[in-house]
Amino acid sequence: MADMLKKVPVKEQAPEVRAKNFEEVCLGYNKEEAMDESTRCLECKNARCIQGCPVAINIPGFIKEVKAGNIEEAYKVISESSALPAVCGRVCPQESQCEKRCIRGIKGEPVSIGKLERFVADYALENNINPVGAEEKNGHKVAVIGSGPSGLTCAGDLAKMGYDVTVFEALHELGGVLVYGIPEFRLPKQKVVAKEIEKVKGLGVKFEKNVVIGKSVTVDQLLDEEGFEAVFIGSGAGLPMFMGIPGENANGVFSANEYLTRSNLMKAFDDSYDTPIAAGKKVAVVGGGNVAMDAARTALRLGAEVHVVYRRSEEELPARVEEVHHAKEEGIIFDLLTNPKEILVDENGHVRGMKVIRMELGEADASGRRRPIEIPGSEYEIALDTVIMSLGTSPNPLIASTTIGLDVNRRKCIIAEEETGQTSKEGVYAGGDAVTGAATVILAMGAGKAGAKGIDEYLRNRDK
């Protein structure tokens, strides 16, 4: 029987084992463990956990079914709100959303909502249990740009409403950031992502790969020539940011995007694939978010000694606590309160090290975090052969620059209403990182849901 104050523990690969492979770190609950954990749920009538979920899953509802051993029914409850539960159960920051609101967490640990969602979703994948689609089409065509979390969610929700949906993906594989940005050891591609996408296909959604909107075809052409009545832009934010310090153009300097894409989508970690990556023997990852942890843990698995260089303290690290904990367990070194000043380059134009300076924290800035200030005279050098910049990303301006009447802000993000995803251009909706800049998978999914709702209201009102 579960300890009512503590979560049922989840099995994981041992750190010394997983640091040398790309297999999933967390092994998840079995049915007995999931049912045991579900008994900790208080089944609150005014469930605050739902308020903390960007896609508003009926959390007490699905957990109640798990408690009774009705796993298929639990999946039906989740799939009413979420198109990608096996993904969210792995990468969603539940500790700052649903679990943060959990009443059980006031006097003990919150219910392990994310791990229960993962168990239910994996059970559905293994037993071919599918979400329920529309009984018939409504005759309206909608285009979705991008097959990442916002695009897949919007497409899935629209298909359930009866729309004829086509998703256009620029790359040769579907999944967006789920396939190119998140490592295999956190999110298995064939076992999870590909199967979740098959469920979206099962709702009737069509996919076209290798279509670069803005080059292959424009948004205006989709609306004016291709017969689509509305468009949702969920193209993400794949344009990496750099610091602008000396030496940043040297061989051996990567953006985290490039490094992770080479490893994930192009299988550079697999010796049987002919996709080289300068893995490096001594690597510094600059940044402190989840992407920085992913890049650092990938480099470690490719055989490097890895340092995370971050200008604030551990308390301010934006990455999930779980990811930082796993990184430390695996042997990644954290150089905190440290900031790069220059990347040092050898006579062949390759990275040989990095000059850094120590920092201290001053008053809080606009983000609410204490502002890092350089300590004069504290510079020192770190010997390196590879630097990975993980400083955030912004949207590729291609779509906005080739669409008439589509407004963007100073960061080149598309301006869209939060509740509906409506943009400045009639019939065009947007959501996810293309609107907010780099954020989480679940927030992108929430924006996809809002976009589907907005498009449905727009087309139904237009027909009146």
LUMKE-937813 format. One line per 10 residues: number of its first residue (from 0); their letters; for each residue x, y, z of C-alpha. Coordinates in Angstrom, 3 decimals, padded with zeros to 6 digits. Layout:
N
NUM	A	X,Y,Z | ... $
END
This chain:
464
0	MADMLKKVPV	000.000,000.000,000.000 | 001.293,003.464,-000.885 | 002.622,005.808,001.769 | 000.033,008.597,001.546 | 002.717,011.258,002.074 | 005.228,009.982,-000.489 | 005.119,009.087,-004.182 | 005.548,005.475,-005.209 | 009.181,005.430,-006.430 | 009.841,005.093,-010.158 $
10	KEQAPEVRAK	012.561,002.747,-011.411 | 015.422,004.285,-013.393 | 018.582,003.080,-015.095 | 021.575,003.405,-012.783 | 023.577,006.592,-013.541 | 026.814,004.747,-014.338 | 024.938,002.548,-016.847 | 022.745,005.150,-018.547 | 025.619,007.613,-018.983 | 026.959,005.236,-021.636 $
20	NFEEVCLGYN	023.762,004.561,-023.602 | 020.875,006.375,-025.261 | 018.141,004.192,-023.787 | 015.377,005.758,-021.724 | 016.471,006.828,-018.237 | 013.115,006.510,-016.481 | 011.485,003.069,-016.734 | 008.007,004.139,-015.607 | 005.376,002.439,-013.454 | 003.961,-001.025,-013.967 $
30	KEEAMDESTR	000.218,-001.536,-013.430 | 000.526,-002.476,-009.767 | 002.686,000.584,-009.008 | 000.360,002.887,-010.964 | -002.725,001.622,-009.142 | -000.891,001.991,-005.834 | 000.115,005.584,-006.608 | -003.425,006.417,-007.764 | -004.790,005.654,-004.281 | -003.017,008.804,-003.077 $
40	CLECKNARCI	-005.339,011.019,-005.155 | -007.929,012.812,-003.001 | -010.369,013.116,-005.964 | -010.916,016.794,-005.179 | -014.240,018.191,-006.357 | -012.630,021.548,-007.203 | -009.506,020.024,-008.718 | -006.737,022.599,-008.710 | -004.508,020.217,-010.674 | -006.744,020.671,-013.754 $
50	QGCPVAINIP	-006.286,024.436,-013.477 | -002.531,023.870,-013.626 | -002.714,021.799,-016.841 | -002.372,023.831,-020.077 | -004.582,021.334,-021.940 | -007.041,020.885,-019.021 | -006.926,017.086,-018.677 | -009.533,015.742,-016.249 | -006.810,014.529,-013.896 | -008.952,013.177,-011.030 $
60	GFIKEVKAGN	-011.153,011.497,-013.646 | -008.374,009.505,-015.261 | -006.675,008.696,-011.953 | -009.971,007.350,-010.584 | -010.068,004.891,-013.514 | -006.447,003.852,-012.880 | -007.314,003.220,-009.239 | -010.094,000.882,-010.381 | -007.777,-000.857,-012.858 | -009.715,000.488,-015.866 $
70	IEEAYKVISE	-006.702,001.637,-017.858 | -008.490,001.834,-021.208 | -011.134,004.092,-019.667 | -008.367,006.212,-018.132 | -006.870,006.668,-021.609 | -010.250,007.727,-023.013 | -010.460,010.450,-020.360 | -006.936,011.725,-021.146 | -007.349,011.552,-024.935 | -010.371,013.851,-024.784 $
80	SSALPAVCGR	-007.906,016.646,-023.919 | -004.429,015.547,-025.009 | -003.161,014.325,-028.384 | 000.276,013.348,-027.028 | -000.067,011.865,-023.525 | 002.929,009.499,-023.794 | 005.053,012.519,-024.745 | 003.706,014.774,-021.986 | 004.064,012.061,-019.371 | 007.806,012.190,-020.101 $
90	VCPQESQCEK	008.732,015.795,-020.839 | 006.006,017.971,-019.300 | 007.170,020.008,-016.252 | 004.420,018.661,-014.000 | 006.251,019.865,-010.897 | 005.540,023.481,-011.872 | 002.032,022.884,-013.256 | -000.491,020.200,-012.239 | 001.557,018.658,-009.425 | 002.360,022.091,-008.023 $
100	RCIRGIKGEP	-001.381,022.615,-007.457 | -002.009,019.146,-005.978 | -003.629,019.333,-002.506 | -001.829,016.153,-001.481 | 001.417,018.112,-001.863 | 000.589,020.516,000.971 | 001.553,018.032,003.695 | 003.568,015.555,001.662 | 004.579,014.865,-001.948 | 002.019,015.592,-004.664 $
110	VSIGKLERFV	000.465,012.736,-006.606 | 002.800,011.584,-009.392 | 000.416,012.798,-012.103 | 002.990,012.780,-014.907 | 004.145,009.229,-014.280 | 000.508,008.038,-014.103 | -000.236,009.776,-017.425 | 002.805,008.105,-018.954 | 001.718,004.676,-017.697 | -001.788,005.064,-019.137 $
120	ADYALENNIN	-000.510,006.393,-022.470 | 002.102,003.625,-022.793 | -000.576,001.030,-022.026 | -002.663,002.484,-024.873 | 000.322,002.384,-027.248 | 001.124,-001.223,-026.365 | -002.495,-002.362,-026.652 | -003.474,-000.350,-029.764 | -006.127,001.696,-027.969 | -006.956,004.731,-030.099 $
130	PVGAEEKNGH	-008.657,008.100,-029.524 | -012.182,008.492,-030.870 | -012.451,010.515,-034.091 | -015.331,012.320,-035.793 | -018.140,010.179,-037.189 | -018.206,012.222,-040.416 | -016.348,015.099,-042.077 | -017.871,018.585,-042.067 | -016.555,019.578,-045.508 | -014.062,022.221,-044.371 $
140	KVAVIGSGPS	-010.324,022.097,-045.197 | -007.697,023.392,-042.773 | -003.915,023.527,-043.201 | -001.544,023.151,-040.252 | 002.080,024.246,-040.608 | 004.504,022.196,-038.522 | 004.205,018.711,-037.037 | 005.547,019.608,-033.610 | 003.444,019.604,-030.438 | 001.292,022.649,-031.274 $
150	GLTCAGDLAK	000.629,021.506,-034.851 | -000.158,017.905,-033.884 | -002.525,019.053,-031.117 | -004.336,021.532,-033.351 | -004.624,018.960,-036.156 | -005.876,016.237,-033.813 | -008.504,018.472,-032.210 | -009.750,019.752,-035.576 | -009.957,016.189,-036.938 | -012.068,015.175,-033.940 $
160	MGYDVTVFEA	-014.428,018.032,-034.870 | -014.768,016.688,-038.415 | -012.356,018.941,-040.324 | -010.277,017.752,-043.278 | -006.765,018.575,-041.997 | -003.404,018.497,-043.776 | -000.174,019.068,-041.849 | 002.824,020.458,-043.745 | 006.257,019.607,-042.313 | 009.530,021.139,-043.555 $
170	LHELGGVLVY	011.741,018.234,-042.492 | 011.902,014.636,-043.701 | 010.544,013.258,-040.417 | 007.402,014.187,-038.510 | 007.413,015.417,-034.940 | 009.214,018.770,-034.953 | 011.124,019.427,-031.744 | 009.943,016.053,-030.415 | 012.232,014.298,-032.919 | 015.065,016.757,-033.509 $
180	GIPEFRLPKQ	015.354,018.494,-030.148 | 014.704,016.046,-027.306 | 017.185,013.182,-026.856 | 016.238,009.532,-027.181 | 017.023,008.880,-023.514 | 014.247,011.282,-022.513 | 011.790,010.664,-025.338 | 012.087,007.509,-027.495 | 011.345,008.319,-031.137 | 009.967,005.022,-032.526 $
190	KVVAKEIEKV	008.500,003.639,-029.320 | 006.671,006.860,-028.398 | 006.722,009.803,-030.840 | 006.096,007.845,-034.049 | 003.281,005.861,-032.425 | 001.610,008.991,-031.042 | 001.721,010.524,-034.534 | 000.126,007.352,-035.945 | -002.789,007.920,-033.570 | -003.205,011.440,-034.989 $
200	KGLGVKFEKN	-003.115,009.948,-038.501 | -005.783,007.508,-037.351 | -008.095,010.472,-036.758 | -007.880,011.200,-040.491 | -005.140,013.841,-040.485 | -002.962,013.887,-043.629 | 000.754,014.760,-043.559 | 003.043,016.167,-046.247 | 006.784,016.195,-045.485 | 009.612,018.224,-047.079 $
210	VVIGKSVTVD	007.318,021.209,-047.624 | 008.930,024.507,-046.574 | 006.149,027.030,-046.180 | 007.380,030.333,-047.568 | 009.448,028.565,-050.252 | 007.605,025.482,-051.492 | 004.266,027.256,-051.088 | 003.138,030.351,-049.175 | 000.344,030.789,-046.641 | -001.458,033.030,-049.120 $
220	QLLDEEGFEA	-001.304,030.317,-051.769 | -002.717,027.741,-049.346 | -005.690,030.036,-048.761 | -006.164,031.452,-052.269 | -005.141,028.568,-054.542 | -005.113,025.299,-052.571 | -008.641,025.422,-051.173 | -007.803,025.711,-047.485 | -010.234,027.860,-045.505 | -007.990,028.436,-042.508 $
230	VFIGSGAGLP	-004.330,027.960,-041.599 | -002.704,027.266,-038.236 | 000.992,028.176,-037.961 | 002.805,025.964,-035.470 | 006.260,026.186,-037.003 | 008.151,026.502,-033.733 | 011.279,028.514,-032.985 | 014.315,026.895,-034.537 | 016.597,029.887,-035.086 | 019.406,029.710,-032.484 $
240	MFMGIPGENA	020.774,032.670,-030.558 | 024.460,033.368,-029.929 | 026.364,035.645,-027.530 | 028.340,037.652,-030.077 | 031.645,037.070,-028.272 | 035.042,036.677,-030.021 | 035.747,033.210,-031.412 | 032.107,032.169,-031.786 | 032.628,031.309,-035.466 | 035.403,028.802,-034.747 $
250	NGVFSANEYL	035.260,025.158,-035.734 | 033.898,023.225,-032.771 | 031.222,025.774,-031.831 | 027.658,024.502,-032.203 | 024.226,025.783,-031.387 | 022.394,023.295,-029.171 | 019.843,023.002,-031.994 | 022.434,021.806,-034.489 | 024.121,019.482,-032.015 | 020.865,017.833,-030.944 $
260	TRSNLMKAFD	019.500,017.651,-034.504 | 022.630,015.864,-035.708 | 022.386,013.424,-032.834 | 018.609,012.865,-032.818 | 017.251,013.252,-036.314 | 020.411,012.271,-038.206 | 021.381,009.457,-035.790 | 024.943,010.713,-035.303 | 025.107,008.751,-032.050 | 024.723,005.498,-034.003 $
270	DSYDTPIAAG	027.948,004.243,-035.615 | 025.949,002.537,-038.365 | 024.760,005.960,-039.665 | 027.038,008.045,-041.889 | 026.355,011.349,-040.102 | 029.477,012.670,-038.398 | 029.383,014.938,-035.388 | 032.394,016.537,-033.751 | 031.435,015.069,-030.412 | 034.441,016.469,-028.593 $
280	KKVAVVGGGN	036.408,015.133,-025.648 | 036.007,018.186,-023.423 | 032.774,020.093,-023.992 | 031.245,023.221,-022.477 | 027.515,023.851,-022.793 | 026.636,027.507,-022.250 | 023.160,027.938,-020.748 | 020.997,026.467,-018.007 | 017.675,025.440,-019.534 | 016.273,022.033,-020.450 $
290	VAMDAARTAL	017.884,022.205,-023.891 | 021.261,022.843,-022.265 | 020.768,019.748,-020.092 | 019.797,017.721,-023.160 | 022.893,018.856,-025.070 | 025.180,018.251,-022.091 | 023.824,014.760,-021.405 | 024.068,013.901,-025.108 | 027.717,015.012,-025.262 | 028.420,012.926,-022.162 $
300	RLGAEVHVVY	026.979,009.841,-023.857 | 029.179,010.539,-026.865 | 032.221,010.199,-024.611 | 033.008,013.753,-023.486 | 033.827,015.373,-020.175 | 031.076,017.981,-019.991 | 030.822,021.335,-018.206 | 027.613,023.373,-017.981 | 028.580,027.054,-017.852 | 025.806,029.228,-016.420 $
310	RRSEEELPAR	025.979,032.816,-015.234 | 023.569,032.477,-012.327 | 023.433,030.110,-009.338 | 021.797,026.684,-009.182 | 018.688,028.183,-007.628 | 018.103,030.192,-010.822 | 018.676,027.324,-013.267 | 015.608,027.311,-015.551 | 015.921,023.577,-016.324 | 013.643,021.078,-014.608 $
320	VEEVHHAKEE	014.932,019.940,-011.214 | 014.703,016.328,-012.422 | 016.933,017.050,-015.430 | 019.562,018.834,-013.322 | 019.487,015.963,-010.813 | 019.957,013.380,-013.574 | 022.787,015.407,-015.149 | 024.643,015.622,-011.843 | 024.157,011.908,-011.178 | 025.683,011.150,-014.569 $
330	GIIFDLLTNP	028.814,013.172,-013.826 | 028.243,016.488,-015.603 | 030.226,019.350,-014.018 | 028.366,022.606,-013.284 | 030.427,025.798,-013.516 | 027.854,028.155,-011.984 | 028.113,031.929,-011.555 | 030.418,031.817,-014.572 | 030.042,033.586,-017.920 | 031.989,033.249,-021.211 $
340	KEILVDENGH	033.996,036.247,-022.400 | 035.831,034.736,-025.394 | 036.203,031.424,-027.190 | 039.899,030.693,-027.642 | 040.952,029.407,-031.054 | 044.078,027.531,-032.165 | 046.137,028.156,-035.335 | 043.843,025.802,-037.296 | 040.718,027.771,-036.429 | 039.454,025.175,-033.942 $
350	VRGMKVIRME	038.296,025.707,-030.370 | 041.076,025.242,-027.822 | 039.381,026.733,-024.781 | 037.163,029.447,-023.360 | 037.944,032.534,-021.296 | 035.303,032.992,-018.600 | 034.661,035.402,-015.739 | 033.156,034.762,-012.338 | 029.818,036.383,-011.500 | 027.879,037.432,-008.428 $
360	LGEADASGRR	024.166,038.085,-008.086 | 022.867,041.620,-007.657 | 019.320,042.977,-007.519 | 016.408,041.250,-009.265 | 015.868,042.083,-012.948 | 012.643,042.183,-014.982 | 012.431,038.374,-014.942 | 012.346,038.371,-011.140 | 015.735,036.660,-010.927 | 018.763,038.345,-009.392 $
370	RPIEIPGSEY	020.902,039.959,-012.074 | 024.401,038.485,-012.561 | 027.269,040.985,-012.274 | 030.868,040.384,-013.348 | 033.535,040.247,-010.641 | 036.452,042.366,-011.945 | 039.760,040.522,-012.287 | 038.230,037.053,-011.907 | 038.799,035.828,-015.474 | 040.249,032.385,-016.048 $
380	EIALDTVIMS	040.507,029.868,-018.913 | 038.938,026.446,-019.405 | 040.627,024.034,-021.835 | 038.033,022.736,-024.336 | 037.645,021.394,-027.848 | 033.886,021.948,-028.262 | 031.421,024.663,-027.197 | 027.640,024.271,-027.438 | 025.608,027.481,-027.179 | 022.198,026.919,-025.596 $
390	LGTSPNPLIA	020.895,030.451,-025.183 | 017.389,030.109,-026.566 | 015.847,030.300,-030.011 | 013.586,032.549,-032.020 | 011.181,031.819,-034.907 | 012.504,031.552,-038.440 | 011.205,034.749,-040.138 | 010.508,032.962,-043.463 | 006.765,032.388,-042.978 | 006.006,035.866,-041.641 $
400	STTIGLDVNR	008.086,037.565,-044.344 | 006.242,035.733,-047.150 | 002.704,036.179,-045.788 | 000.838,039.375,-046.636 | -000.640,041.122,-043.595 | 000.858,038.894,-040.893 | 002.160,041.006,-038.000 | 005.171,040.086,-035.873 | 006.756,041.694,-032.826 | 010.319,042.960,-032.411 $
410	RKCIIAEEET	011.521,039.396,-031.638 | 010.049,038.218,-034.998 | 007.383,036.203,-033.150 | 003.945,036.111,-034.778 | 001.399,038.219,-032.885 | -001.638,036.095,-031.995 | -004.460,036.201,-029.458 | -003.823,033.866,-026.531 | -007.409,032.590,-026.267 | -007.969,031.796,-029.958 $
420	GQTSKEGVYA	-004.605,031.991,-031.735 | -006.049,034.524,-034.191 | -003.435,036.626,-036.001 | -003.698,039.938,-037.838 | -004.590,038.060,-041.049 | -008.106,036.706,-041.454 | -008.265,032.909,-041.423 | -004.693,032.557,-040.131 | -004.067,031.346,-036.597 | -000.807,030.633,-034.778 $
430	GGDAVTGAAT	000.494,029.179,-031.552 | 003.412,027.618,-029.734 | 007.010,028.760,-030.022 | 006.287,030.655,-033.271 | 004.260,033.038,-031.083 | 005.916,032.886,-027.660 | 009.504,032.063,-028.544 | 011.061,028.913,-027.086 | 008.837,027.388,-024.375 | 007.667,023.942,-023.246 $
440	VILAMGAGKA	005.982,021.145,-025.185 | 002.830,021.329,-023.077 | 002.455,025.102,-023.506 | 002.735,024.599,-027.264 | 000.041,021.934,-027.019 | -002.186,024.324,-025.081 | -001.740,026.885,-027.853 | -002.606,024.220,-030.447 | -005.860,023.501,-028.604 | -006.665,027.213,-028.475 $
450	GAKGIDEYLR	-005.954,027.495,-032.212 | -008.264,024.592,-033.053 | -011.029,026.156,-031.001 | -010.453,029.535,-032.653 | -010.522,028.070,-036.171 | -013.690,026.097,-035.410 | -015.452,029.218,-034.133 | -014.231,031.252,-037.125 | -015.465,028.780,-039.747 | -018.789,028.090,-038.019 $
460	NRDK	-019.506,031.809,-037.622 | -018.493,032.453,-041.233 | -021.053,029.918,-042.408 | -023.938,031.595,-040.577 $
END
